[in-house]
Amino acid sequence: MFRLDAGRVQTGRLRRLGRLAGPLARYQRWNWAWRLEIALRYQPIADALADRPAGLRILDVGCGSKGGVTSYVPRPAFGVDVTFDRERLQDHPLLTAVVASGAALPFADDSLDVVLCLDTLEHLTPAAW
């Protein structure tokens, strides 16, 4: 397992955008499903996974139907969420959707190499914590 200091890496990435910020913002307005701020949050993960061996077992908890990490990191991954839009999942062939709760993951101990959980906590009620 490895840990990321996403804040440190992301800050460096933002400074390097410079003149790209305008064109990327226009692209985002055109392609409303793609979000620059999400891409920047996933960049440290993409960098960290780039040097990892093929066959890595990745779990993305709370990924939803947008593909989660597989939208930004071209690697096979399991995605856990309480619901999925099967039609939207067709756009993400590297994602194996698993309908389950992040509080009760249906995976055996030590069966995964990397577990991610991004942009999920804000969707939970205080009772779920």
N, C-alpha and C positions, 0 to 999 in steps of 0.2 A: 504494500500500500504506500501511497505517497500523499503529501498534503500540499496544498497550493496557498500562496499568499496572493489571492486574486486582487486585492486592493492595490498592492504595490505594482503588480504587472499591468493592471488596467490603467492606472494613472499614467504610466509610461506610454501606453498605446494611445491614449487620448491626446497627449502632447504631440505625437507624431502625425496625427490626422491632418493638421494644417489646412492646406487648400483642398483636401479631399472632403472635408466636412460638408460643403455646399452641394457637390454632385451626389454624395451619398444621401443627403437629406431629400434631394429631388427624386432619387431612385426609390427611397422609402415611401414617398407620397404616391408614386406610381404603383409600386408593388407593396400594397398596404399590409400584406401578411409578413413581410420581412421587417425586422426592427433593428436599427443600428445599435441601440443600447443593449439589446440582447446579444447581438453578434460580438460586441465588445466584452460583455461579461463572459461569453463562451471562449474568447480568444485564449486566455490563460490555460483553459482546459485543453483546447486544441493543441497548444504548444506542448503541454505536459504529456499528452497522449501520443504525439507525433513520434517520439523516441521510444515508445513502448512496443513490445513485440506484438506481432499479429496473433490473433486468437485470444486476445484479452477479453475476459468476461466482464462486461460493463452493465450496470444497472442504473437507470435514470428514474428516480422516484418522483412521481407527480409530473411526468413529462407531457401529459395531455396528448391530443391528436395531432399536434403540430410537429411531432417528430423528436422533440427534445434535443438531446445531444447529437443525434444523427443528422439533424439539419445543419449542424456546424462542424461536426467531426465525422468524416466518412468512414465510420466503423460500425460493425454490427453491435447492437445493444438491446437489452431487455428494457422495456418501458412499463412502469407500473403506474396505474391511475385507477380511480374508482369508476371511470367511464371513458369510452373512446367513441369517436365518430369513425366508423369503419370505412366510409368513403374517403375521408381525409387521410386515413392511414395508408391508402394505396400510393400516396405520394412519397412515402417513406419506407421503401422496401428493406432497409437495413434494421428497422425497428421491429422487434417481436413484442407485441402488445400483450400485457398481462393485466387482466382486470382484478385488482386487489387494492387493499388499503396499505398505505405506507406504514401504518401502525402494526400491521400483521402481514409481513412479507412472506410469500410462499416459496422461499428459497432456503436450502439447507445451509447451515453454518459453513463458512470457508468455501462456498461454491462460487463466489464472485471475486474478481480482482479489484474492481473499482466501483464504488457506489456514489452516485451524484444525487443531489437534491437541491434544485435551483428554482427560484420563483414559485415556491410552493407554500411556505409558511403563512403568507398573507391570505391564503384561501381556507385556512383552518379556523374553526371556531375555538374560543378559549377552552371550551369543554374538551376538545380533542387533544389539547396539550397535556 
